[in-house]
Amino acid sequence: MEQGPVPTVVALEAALTIDHAADLRDRIGAALAASATVHLDFRAVDEIDLACLQILCAARSSARAKGKSLVFVGRPSERVIRRLSASGFIQEASGPVENLESAILDR
């Protein structure tokens, strides 16, 4: 069986806040320039703010426009899930990270 290309994995920092937004944008941009598929690893993420959510949404749109794939992997902390749920970004605070990805980015 033939397998597709190996994705580039971007391990995200614990705090995805405005202080890290430019670095996040640059890291995702470089990964998308180098690979057709980029996995964003959320396992260490313990905090996220609107600036970084905007970066994620813009990166997803840019990837799609270029025929590339941006995929969430690993589940962020329960704190992040609760914050996204309480602020209306996601409807369900449970389930796999793929549900989180579609809830945030497929609006």
Secondary structure, 3 states (H helix, E strand, C coil): CCCCCCCEEEECCCEECHHHHHHHHHHHHHHHHHCCEEEEECCCCCEECHHHHHHHHHHHHHHHHCCCEEEEECCCCHHHHHHHHHCCCCCCCCCCHHHHHHHHHCC
